Protein backbone atom coordinates (compact mmCIF):
# COMPACT_ATOMS: atom_id res chain seq x y z
CA UNK A 1 0.00 0.00 0.00
CA UNK A 2 1.31 3.45 -0.85
CA UNK A 3 -0.70 5.41 1.70
CA UNK A 4 0.05 6.20 5.32
CA UNK A 5 -1.81 3.88 7.66
CA UNK A 6 -2.98 5.44 10.91
CA UNK A 7 -4.25 3.04 13.61
CA UNK A 8 -7.40 3.72 15.61
CA UNK A 9 -8.47 2.78 19.12
CA UNK A 10 -10.29 -0.55 19.37
CA UNK A 11 -12.98 -1.39 21.88
CA UNK A 12 -12.43 -4.69 23.66
CA UNK A 13 -13.61 -6.88 26.50
CA UNK A 14 -11.60 -9.39 28.48
CA UNK A 15 -11.97 -12.81 30.03
CA UNK A 16 -9.81 -13.52 33.07
CA UNK A 17 -10.21 -17.18 34.08
CA UNK A 18 -9.89 -18.35 37.67
CA UNK A 19 -6.88 -20.38 36.53
CA UNK A 20 -5.04 -17.32 35.21
CA UNK A 21 -2.86 -16.61 38.26
CA UNK A 22 -1.26 -20.04 37.98
CA UNK A 23 -0.44 -19.44 34.30
CA UNK A 24 0.40 -15.73 34.21
CA UNK A 25 3.39 -16.32 31.97
CA UNK A 26 1.20 -17.78 29.23
CA UNK A 27 0.48 -15.54 26.27
CA UNK A 28 -3.11 -14.27 26.12
CA UNK A 29 -5.61 -15.15 23.41
CA UNK A 30 -6.90 -12.43 21.08
CA UNK A 31 -10.27 -13.25 19.51
CA UNK A 32 -11.04 -11.39 16.26
CA UNK A 33 -14.49 -11.34 14.62
CA UNK A 34 -15.38 -11.03 10.94
CA UNK A 35 -16.86 -8.27 8.80
CA UNK A 36 -20.33 -7.06 9.86
CA UNK A 37 -20.03 -9.20 12.98
CA UNK A 38 -19.06 -8.47 16.58
CA UNK A 39 -17.10 -9.87 19.49
CA UNK A 40 -20.36 -11.37 20.75
CA UNK A 41 -19.90 -14.16 18.23
CA UNK A 42 -17.29 -15.66 20.58
CA UNK A 43 -19.64 -15.80 23.58
CA UNK A 44 -20.25 -19.55 23.33
CA UNK A 45 -16.57 -20.49 23.42
CA UNK A 46 -14.44 -17.74 24.93
CA UNK A 47 -14.97 -18.48 28.64
CA UNK A 48 -14.29 -22.21 28.43
CA UNK A 49 -11.28 -21.79 26.15
CA UNK A 50 -9.74 -19.28 28.53
CA UNK A 51 -10.62 -21.34 31.61
CA UNK A 52 -9.23 -24.55 30.16
CA UNK A 53 -6.01 -22.95 28.96
CA UNK A 54 -5.39 -20.58 31.85
CA UNK A 55 -4.94 -17.81 29.30
CA UNK A 56 -6.44 -14.36 29.57
CA UNK A 57 -8.70 -13.51 26.63
CA UNK A 58 -9.06 -10.23 24.76
CA UNK A 59 -12.10 -9.94 22.50
CA UNK A 60 -11.49 -7.01 20.18
CA UNK A 61 -13.90 -5.10 17.95
CA UNK A 62 -12.66 -4.15 14.50
CA UNK A 63 -12.63 -0.53 13.33
CA UNK A 64 -15.96 0.71 11.96
CA UNK A 65 -17.77 -1.83 14.13
CA UNK A 66 -19.60 -1.21 17.39
CA UNK A 67 -17.81 1.00 19.90
CA UNK A 68 -14.43 0.93 18.16
CA UNK A 69 -13.36 4.06 16.29
CA UNK A 70 -15.20 4.70 13.03
CA UNK A 71 -13.17 5.84 10.06
CA UNK A 72 -13.51 6.40 6.33
CA UNK A 73 -10.54 4.06 5.88
CA UNK A 74 -10.90 0.30 6.16
CA UNK A 75 -8.40 -2.11 4.57
CA UNK A 76 -6.41 -5.11 5.71
CA UNK A 77 -3.43 -2.82 6.25
CA UNK A 78 -5.52 -0.71 8.62
CA UNK A 79 -6.67 -3.83 10.47
CA UNK A 80 -3.03 -4.89 10.89
CA UNK A 81 -2.01 -1.47 12.19
CA UNK A 82 -4.95 -1.46 14.62
CA UNK A 83 -4.01 -4.92 15.91
CA UNK A 84 -0.37 -4.00 16.45
CA UNK A 85 -1.37 -0.74 18.13
CA UNK A 86 -3.83 -2.58 20.40
CA UNK A 87 -1.16 -5.07 21.47
CA UNK A 88 1.28 -2.25 22.22
CA UNK A 89 -1.32 -0.36 24.28
CA UNK A 90 -2.10 -3.49 26.32
CA UNK A 91 1.58 -4.43 26.70
CA UNK A 92 1.01 -7.71 24.84
CA UNK A 93 4.26 -8.78 23.20
CA UNK A 94 3.00 -12.16 22.01
CA UNK A 95 -0.45 -13.71 21.69
CA UNK A 96 -2.45 -16.65 20.42
CA UNK A 97 -4.67 -15.39 17.58
CA UNK A 98 -8.11 -16.90 17.06
CA UNK A 99 -9.71 -15.17 14.09
CA UNK A 100 -12.80 -15.63 11.94
CA UNK A 101 -13.52 -14.64 8.35
CA UNK A 102 -12.04 -11.28 7.30
CA UNK A 103 -10.75 -10.80 10.87
CA UNK A 104 -8.25 -13.55 10.07
CA UNK A 105 -6.57 -11.38 7.42
CA UNK A 106 -4.64 -9.19 9.89
CA UNK A 107 -3.88 -12.19 12.13
CA UNK A 108 -2.33 -14.14 9.22
CA UNK A 109 -0.32 -11.17 8.02
CA UNK A 110 0.98 -10.33 11.48
CA UNK A 111 2.09 -13.96 11.88
CA UNK A 112 3.95 -13.83 8.56
CA UNK A 113 5.48 -10.38 9.01
CA UNK A 114 6.26 -10.50 12.73
CA UNK A 115 6.10 -14.16 13.82
CA UNK A 116 7.56 -13.30 17.20
CA UNK A 117 4.25 -11.62 18.07
CA UNK A 118 2.07 -14.67 17.32
CA UNK A 119 2.51 -17.78 19.44
CA UNK A 120 -0.20 -19.85 17.73
CA UNK A 121 -2.81 -19.13 15.10
CA UNK A 122 -6.33 -20.30 14.33
CA UNK A 123 -7.79 -19.16 11.00
CA UNK A 124 -11.48 -19.92 10.66
CA UNK A 125 -13.09 -19.54 7.25
CA UNK A 126 -10.74 -17.22 5.38
CA UNK A 127 -8.56 -17.76 2.33
CA UNK A 128 -5.04 -16.39 2.03
CA UNK A 129 -5.88 -14.90 -1.37
CA UNK A 130 -9.16 -13.63 -2.73
CA UNK A 131 -10.93 -15.98 -5.11
CA UNK A 132 -11.39 -14.18 -8.44
CA UNK A 133 -14.12 -16.66 -9.33
CA UNK A 134 -16.27 -15.15 -6.60
CA UNK A 135 -16.30 -11.64 -8.09
CA UNK A 136 -19.90 -11.91 -9.42
CA UNK A 137 -21.09 -13.16 -6.04
CA UNK A 138 -19.31 -10.33 -4.24
CA UNK A 139 -20.95 -7.82 -6.58
CA UNK A 140 -24.35 -9.37 -5.86
CA UNK A 141 -23.63 -9.31 -2.14
CA UNK A 142 -22.82 -5.58 -2.28
CA UNK A 143 -26.03 -4.96 -4.21
CA UNK A 144 -28.05 -6.81 -1.58
CA UNK A 145 -26.23 -5.03 1.23
CA UNK A 146 -27.19 -1.65 -0.26
CA UNK A 147 -30.80 -2.80 -0.56
CA UNK A 148 -30.71 -4.01 3.01
CA UNK A 149 -29.51 -0.59 4.16
CA UNK A 150 -32.63 0.89 2.54
CA UNK A 151 -34.92 -1.79 4.00
CA UNK A 152 -33.61 -1.26 7.53
CA UNK A 153 -34.47 2.43 7.32
CA UNK A 154 -38.07 1.47 6.53
CA UNK A 155 -38.57 -1.18 9.22
CA UNK A 156 -41.62 -0.15 11.31
CA UNK A 157 -41.21 0.60 15.00
CA UNK A 158 -43.65 -2.24 15.70
CA UNK A 159 -41.09 -4.77 14.46
CA UNK A 160 -38.88 -6.46 17.05
CA UNK A 161 -35.10 -6.84 16.69
CA UNK A 162 -35.54 -10.63 16.35
CA UNK A 163 -37.99 -10.17 13.47
CA UNK A 164 -35.64 -7.73 11.76
CA UNK A 165 -32.70 -10.11 12.04
CA UNK A 166 -34.77 -12.96 10.62
CA UNK A 167 -35.71 -10.86 7.60
CA UNK A 168 -32.04 -10.22 6.90
CA UNK A 169 -30.96 -13.86 7.12
CA UNK A 170 -31.06 -14.44 3.37
CA UNK A 171 -28.43 -11.76 2.86
CA UNK A 172 -25.78 -13.63 4.83
CA UNK A 173 -26.82 -16.95 3.33
CA UNK A 174 -26.37 -15.76 -0.24
CA UNK A 175 -22.76 -14.70 0.12
CA UNK A 176 -21.16 -17.59 1.94
CA UNK A 177 -23.39 -20.66 1.91
CA UNK A 178 -23.46 -23.40 -0.68
CA UNK A 179 -26.58 -25.43 -1.25
CA UNK A 180 -26.64 -28.68 0.71
CA UNK A 181 -27.15 -31.60 -1.68
CA UNK A 182 -30.67 -32.91 -1.34
CA UNK A 183 -31.54 -30.32 1.28
CA UNK A 184 -32.40 -27.22 -0.74
CA UNK A 185 -35.39 -26.49 1.46
CA UNK A 186 -33.48 -26.85 4.71
CA UNK A 187 -33.16 -23.47 6.46
CA UNK A 188 -29.58 -22.30 6.73
CA UNK A 189 -28.23 -21.02 10.04
CA UNK A 190 -27.45 -17.38 10.57
CA UNK A 191 -23.86 -16.79 9.53
CA UNK A 192 -23.89 -14.04 12.10
CA UNK A 193 -26.41 -11.58 13.47
CA UNK A 194 -26.23 -8.47 11.32
CA UNK A 195 -25.33 -5.51 13.52
CA UNK A 196 -28.58 -3.59 13.63
CA UNK A 197 -30.40 -2.52 16.76
CA UNK A 198 -33.63 -0.84 17.68
CA UNK A 199 -33.09 2.62 19.12
CA UNK A 200 -35.17 4.06 21.95
CA UNK A 201 -37.15 6.06 19.38
CA UNK A 202 -38.22 2.83 17.65
CA UNK A 203 -36.03 3.25 14.56
CA UNK A 204 -33.51 0.64 13.45
CA UNK A 205 -29.87 1.65 13.14
CA UNK A 206 -26.64 0.00 12.09
CA UNK A 207 -23.98 -0.65 14.68
CA UNK A 208 -21.33 -0.48 11.97
CA UNK A 209 -20.07 2.35 9.78
CA UNK A 210 -21.70 0.80 6.73
CA UNK A 211 -20.96 3.25 3.91
CA UNK A 212 -17.13 2.98 4.06
CA UNK A 213 -17.46 -0.79 4.35
CA UNK A 214 -19.60 -0.95 1.20
CA UNK A 215 -17.30 1.44 -0.64
CA UNK A 216 -14.25 -0.67 0.14
CA UNK A 217 -16.02 -3.92 -0.68
CA UNK A 218 -16.56 -2.46 -4.15
CA UNK A 219 -12.77 -2.41 -4.51
CA UNK A 220 -12.25 -5.76 -2.76
CA UNK A 221 -8.53 -5.62 -3.51
CA UNK A 222 -8.12 -3.42 -0.43
CA UNK A 223 -8.73 -6.53 1.65
CA UNK A 224 -6.02 -8.44 -0.22
CA UNK A 225 -2.26 -8.08 0.14
CA UNK A 226 0.97 -9.08 -1.52
CA UNK A 227 2.22 -12.39 -0.15
CA UNK A 228 5.99 -12.60 -0.46
CA UNK A 229 7.52 -15.95 -1.36
CA UNK A 230 9.90 -15.85 1.62
CA UNK A 231 7.18 -15.20 4.20
CA UNK A 232 6.82 -18.26 6.43
CA UNK A 233 5.21 -18.73 9.84
CA UNK A 234 6.49 -21.78 11.72
CA UNK A 235 4.10 -21.65 14.69
CA UNK A 236 1.31 -24.14 15.25
CA UNK A 237 -1.59 -23.17 13.00
CA UNK A 238 -5.07 -24.45 12.32
CA UNK A 239 -6.98 -23.50 9.17
CA UNK A 240 -10.69 -24.31 9.32
CA UNK A 241 -12.73 -24.70 6.14
CA UNK A 242 -16.50 -25.06 6.51
CA UNK A 243 -18.04 -27.83 4.41
CA UNK A 244 -20.97 -25.75 3.14
CA UNK A 245 -19.15 -22.44 2.68
CA UNK A 246 -18.43 -20.92 -0.71
CA UNK A 247 -14.99 -19.83 0.50
CA UNK A 248 -13.61 -23.42 0.51
CA UNK A 249 -10.38 -22.67 2.33
CA UNK A 250 -9.40 -26.32 1.82
CA UNK A 251 -8.77 -25.57 -1.88
CA UNK A 252 -5.77 -23.45 -0.85
CA UNK A 253 -4.12 -26.24 1.14
CA UNK A 254 -0.99 -26.31 -1.01
CA UNK A 255 -0.27 -22.57 -0.71
CA UNK A 256 -1.25 -22.60 2.97
CA UNK A 257 1.34 -25.28 3.76
CA UNK A 258 3.94 -23.37 1.77
CA UNK A 259 3.66 -20.36 4.06
CA UNK A 260 2.38 -22.12 7.19
CA UNK A 261 4.29 -25.44 7.11
CA UNK A 262 3.13 -26.48 10.58
CA UNK A 263 -0.52 -25.95 9.77
CA UNK A 264 -3.38 -28.40 9.85
CA UNK A 265 -6.01 -27.68 7.20
CA UNK A 266 -9.29 -29.05 8.43
CA UNK A 267 -12.80 -29.24 6.97
CA UNK A 268 -15.58 -28.80 9.53
CA UNK A 269 -18.31 -31.17 8.38
CA UNK A 270 -21.89 -29.92 8.35
CA UNK A 271 -20.77 -26.32 9.02
CA UNK A 272 -21.79 -23.33 6.90
CA UNK A 273 -19.48 -20.51 8.04
CA UNK A 274 -19.25 -20.07 11.82
CA UNK A 275 -17.84 -23.27 13.30
CA UNK A 276 -17.46 -21.62 16.72
CA UNK A 277 -21.17 -20.82 16.91
CA UNK A 278 -22.75 -23.58 14.82
CA UNK A 279 -20.85 -26.35 16.62
CA UNK A 280 -19.29 -24.66 19.63
CA UNK A 281 -18.43 -27.82 21.60
CA UNK A 282 -16.83 -29.46 18.59
CA UNK A 283 -14.91 -26.27 17.83
CA UNK A 284 -13.43 -26.22 21.32
CA UNK A 285 -12.55 -29.92 21.21
CA UNK A 286 -10.85 -29.48 17.83
CA UNK A 287 -8.79 -26.58 19.07
CA UNK A 288 -6.42 -28.66 21.18
CA UNK A 289 -3.82 -26.31 19.72
CA UNK A 290 -4.46 -24.11 22.78
CA UNK A 291 -3.43 -26.69 25.37
C-alpha positions as CSV (number, residue, x, y, z in Angstrom):
1,X,0.0,0.0,0.0
2,X,1.3,3.4,-0.9
3,X,-0.7,5.4,1.7
4,X,0.0,6.2,5.3
5,X,-1.8,3.9,7.7
6,X,-3.0,5.4,10.9
7,X,-4.2,3.0,13.6
8,X,-7.4,3.7,15.6
9,X,-8.5,2.8,19.1
10,X,-10.3,-0.6,19.4
11,X,-13.0,-1.4,21.9
12,X,-12.4,-4.7,23.7
13,X,-13.6,-6.9,26.5
14,X,-11.6,-9.4,28.5
15,X,-12.0,-12.8,30.0
16,X,-9.8,-13.5,33.1
17,X,-10.2,-17.2,34.1
18,X,-9.9,-18.4,37.7
19,X,-6.9,-20.4,36.5
20,X,-5.0,-17.3,35.2
21,X,-2.9,-16.6,38.3
22,X,-1.3,-20.0,38.0
23,X,-0.4,-19.4,34.3
24,X,0.4,-15.7,34.2
25,X,3.4,-16.3,32.0
26,X,1.2,-17.8,29.2
27,X,0.5,-15.5,26.3
28,X,-3.1,-14.3,26.1
29,X,-5.6,-15.1,23.4
30,X,-6.9,-12.4,21.1
31,X,-10.3,-13.2,19.5
32,X,-11.0,-11.4,16.3
33,X,-14.5,-11.3,14.6
34,X,-15.4,-11.0,10.9
35,X,-16.9,-8.3,8.8
36,X,-20.3,-7.1,9.9
37,X,-20.0,-9.2,13.0
38,X,-19.1,-8.5,16.6
39,X,-17.1,-9.9,19.5
40,X,-20.4,-11.4,20.8
41,X,-19.9,-14.2,18.2
42,X,-17.3,-15.7,20.6
43,X,-19.6,-15.8,23.6
44,X,-20.3,-19.6,23.3
45,X,-16.6,-20.5,23.4
46,X,-14.4,-17.7,24.9
47,X,-15.0,-18.5,28.6
48,X,-14.3,-22.2,28.4
49,X,-11.3,-21.8,26.1
50,X,-9.7,-19.3,28.5
51,X,-10.6,-21.3,31.6
52,X,-9.2,-24.6,30.2
53,X,-6.0,-22.9,29.0
54,X,-5.4,-20.6,31.8
55,X,-4.9,-17.8,29.3
56,X,-6.4,-14.4,29.6
57,X,-8.7,-13.5,26.6
58,X,-9.1,-10.2,24.8
59,X,-12.1,-9.9,22.5
60,X,-11.5,-7.0,20.2
61,X,-13.9,-5.1,18.0
62,X,-12.7,-4.1,14.5
63,X,-12.6,-0.5,13.3
64,X,-16.0,0.7,12.0
65,X,-17.8,-1.8,14.1
66,X,-19.6,-1.2,17.4
67,X,-17.8,1.0,19.9
68,X,-14.4,0.9,18.2
69,X,-13.4,4.1,16.3
70,X,-15.2,4.7,13.0
71,X,-13.2,5.8,10.1
72,X,-13.5,6.4,6.3
73,X,-10.5,4.1,5.9
74,X,-10.9,0.3,6.2
75,X,-8.4,-2.1,4.6
76,X,-6.4,-5.1,5.7
77,X,-3.4,-2.8,6.3
78,X,-5.5,-0.7,8.6
79,X,-6.7,-3.8,10.5
80,X,-3.0,-4.9,10.9
81,X,-2.0,-1.5,12.2
82,X,-4.9,-1.5,14.6
83,X,-4.0,-4.9,15.9
84,X,-0.4,-4.0,16.4
85,X,-1.4,-0.7,18.1
86,X,-3.8,-2.6,20.4
87,X,-1.2,-5.1,21.5
88,X,1.3,-2.2,22.2
89,X,-1.3,-0.4,24.3
90,X,-2.1,-3.5,26.3
91,X,1.6,-4.4,26.7
92,X,1.0,-7.7,24.8
93,X,4.3,-8.8,23.2
94,X,3.0,-12.2,22.0
95,X,-0.4,-13.7,21.7
96,X,-2.5,-16.6,20.4
97,X,-4.7,-15.4,17.6
98,X,-8.1,-16.9,17.1
99,X,-9.7,-15.2,14.1
100,X,-12.8,-15.6,11.9
101,X,-13.5,-14.6,8.3
102,X,-12.0,-11.3,7.3
103,X,-10.8,-10.8,10.9
104,X,-8.2,-13.6,10.1
105,X,-6.6,-11.4,7.4
106,X,-4.6,-9.2,9.9
107,X,-3.9,-12.2,12.1
108,X,-2.3,-14.1,9.2
109,X,-0.3,-11.2,8.0
110,X,1.0,-10.3,11.5
111,X,2.1,-14.0,11.9
112,X,3.9,-13.8,8.6
113,X,5.5,-10.4,9.0
114,X,6.3,-10.5,12.7
115,X,6.1,-14.2,13.8
116,X,7.6,-13.3,17.2
117,X,4.2,-11.6,18.1
118,X,2.1,-14.7,17.3
119,X,2.5,-17.8,19.4
120,X,-0.2,-19.8,17.7
121,X,-2.8,-19.1,15.1
122,X,-6.3,-20.3,14.3
123,X,-7.8,-19.2,11.0
124,X,-11.5,-19.9,10.7
125,X,-13.1,-19.5,7.2
126,X,-10.7,-17.2,5.4
127,X,-8.6,-17.8,2.3
128,X,-5.0,-16.4,2.0
129,X,-5.9,-14.9,-1.4
130,X,-9.2,-13.6,-2.7
131,X,-10.9,-16.0,-5.1
132,X,-11.4,-14.2,-8.4
133,X,-14.1,-16.7,-9.3
134,X,-16.3,-15.1,-6.6
135,X,-16.3,-11.6,-8.1
136,X,-19.9,-11.9,-9.4
137,X,-21.1,-13.2,-6.0
138,X,-19.3,-10.3,-4.2
139,X,-21.0,-7.8,-6.6
140,X,-24.3,-9.4,-5.9
141,X,-23.6,-9.3,-2.1
142,X,-22.8,-5.6,-2.3
143,X,-26.0,-5.0,-4.2
144,X,-28.1,-6.8,-1.6
145,X,-26.2,-5.0,1.2
146,X,-27.2,-1.7,-0.3
147,X,-30.8,-2.8,-0.6
148,X,-30.7,-4.0,3.0
149,X,-29.5,-0.6,4.2
150,X,-32.6,0.9,2.5
151,X,-34.9,-1.8,4.0
152,X,-33.6,-1.3,7.5
153,X,-34.5,2.4,7.3
154,X,-38.1,1.5,6.5
155,X,-38.6,-1.2,9.2
156,X,-41.6,-0.2,11.3
157,X,-41.2,0.6,15.0
158,X,-43.7,-2.2,15.7
159,X,-41.1,-4.8,14.5
160,X,-38.9,-6.5,17.0
161,X,-35.1,-6.8,16.7
162,X,-35.5,-10.6,16.3
163,X,-38.0,-10.2,13.5
164,X,-35.6,-7.7,11.8
165,X,-32.7,-10.1,12.0
166,X,-34.8,-13.0,10.6
167,X,-35.7,-10.9,7.6
168,X,-32.0,-10.2,6.9
169,X,-31.0,-13.9,7.1
170,X,-31.1,-14.4,3.4
171,X,-28.4,-11.8,2.9
172,X,-25.8,-13.6,4.8
173,X,-26.8,-16.9,3.3
174,X,-26.4,-15.8,-0.2
175,X,-22.8,-14.7,0.1
176,X,-21.2,-17.6,1.9
177,X,-23.4,-20.7,1.9
178,X,-23.5,-23.4,-0.7
179,X,-26.6,-25.4,-1.2
180,X,-26.6,-28.7,0.7
181,X,-27.1,-31.6,-1.7
182,X,-30.7,-32.9,-1.3
183,X,-31.5,-30.3,1.3
184,X,-32.4,-27.2,-0.7
185,X,-35.4,-26.5,1.5
186,X,-33.5,-26.8,4.7
187,X,-33.2,-23.5,6.5
188,X,-29.6,-22.3,6.7
189,X,-28.2,-21.0,10.0
190,X,-27.4,-17.4,10.6
191,X,-23.9,-16.8,9.5
192,X,-23.9,-14.0,12.1
193,X,-26.4,-11.6,13.5
194,X,-26.2,-8.5,11.3
195,X,-25.3,-5.5,13.5
196,X,-28.6,-3.6,13.6
197,X,-30.4,-2.5,16.8
198,X,-33.6,-0.8,17.7
199,X,-33.1,2.6,19.1
200,X,-35.2,4.1,21.9
201,X,-37.1,6.1,19.4
202,X,-38.2,2.8,17.6
203,X,-36.0,3.2,14.6
204,X,-33.5,0.6,13.4
205,X,-29.9,1.7,13.1
206,X,-26.6,0.0,12.1
207,X,-24.0,-0.7,14.7
208,X,-21.3,-0.5,12.0
209,X,-20.1,2.3,9.8
210,X,-21.7,0.8,6.7
211,X,-21.0,3.3,3.9
212,X,-17.1,3.0,4.1
213,X,-17.5,-0.8,4.4
214,X,-19.6,-1.0,1.2
215,X,-17.3,1.4,-0.6
216,X,-14.2,-0.7,0.1
217,X,-16.0,-3.9,-0.7
218,X,-16.6,-2.5,-4.2
219,X,-12.8,-2.4,-4.5
220,X,-12.3,-5.8,-2.8
221,X,-8.5,-5.6,-3.5
222,X,-8.1,-3.4,-0.4
223,X,-8.7,-6.5,1.7
224,X,-6.0,-8.4,-0.2
225,X,-2.3,-8.1,0.1
226,X,1.0,-9.1,-1.5
227,X,2.2,-12.4,-0.2
228,X,6.0,-12.6,-0.5
229,X,7.5,-16.0,-1.4
230,X,9.9,-15.9,1.6
231,X,7.2,-15.2,4.2
232,X,6.8,-18.3,6.4
233,X,5.2,-18.7,9.8
234,X,6.5,-21.8,11.7
235,X,4.1,-21.7,14.7
236,X,1.3,-24.1,15.3
237,X,-1.6,-23.2,13.0
238,X,-5.1,-24.5,12.3
239,X,-7.0,-23.5,9.2
240,X,-10.7,-24.3,9.3
241,X,-12.7,-24.7,6.1
242,X,-16.5,-25.1,6.5
243,X,-18.0,-27.8,4.4
244,X,-21.0,-25.8,3.1
245,X,-19.1,-22.4,2.7
246,X,-18.4,-20.9,-0.7
247,X,-15.0,-19.8,0.5
248,X,-13.6,-23.4,0.5
249,X,-10.4,-22.7,2.3
250,X,-9.4,-26.3,1.8
251,X,-8.8,-25.6,-1.9
252,X,-5.8,-23.5,-0.8
253,X,-4.1,-26.2,1.1
254,X,-1.0,-26.3,-1.0
255,X,-0.3,-22.6,-0.7
256,X,-1.2,-22.6,3.0
257,X,1.3,-25.3,3.8
258,X,3.9,-23.4,1.8
259,X,3.7,-20.4,4.1
260,X,2.4,-22.1,7.2
261,X,4.3,-25.4,7.1
262,X,3.1,-26.5,10.6
263,X,-0.5,-26.0,9.8
264,X,-3.4,-28.4,9.8
265,X,-6.0,-27.7,7.2
266,X,-9.3,-29.1,8.4
267,X,-12.8,-29.2,7.0
268,X,-15.6,-28.8,9.5
269,X,-18.3,-31.2,8.4
270,X,-21.9,-29.9,8.3
271,X,-20.8,-26.3,9.0
272,X,-21.8,-23.3,6.9
273,X,-19.5,-20.5,8.0
274,X,-19.3,-20.1,11.8
275,X,-17.8,-23.3,13.3
276,X,-17.5,-21.6,16.7
277,X,-21.2,-20.8,16.9
278,X,-22.7,-23.6,14.8
279,X,-20.9,-26.4,16.6
280,X,-19.3,-24.7,19.6
281,X,-18.4,-27.8,21.6
282,X,-16.8,-29.5,18.6
283,X,-14.9,-26.3,17.8
284,X,-13.4,-26.2,21.3
285,X,-12.5,-29.9,21.2
286,X,-10.9,-29.5,17.8
287,X,-8.8,-26.6,19.1
288,X,-6.4,-28.7,21.2
289,X,-3.8,-26.3,19.7
290,X,-4.5,-24.1,22.8
291,X,-3.4,-26.7,25.4
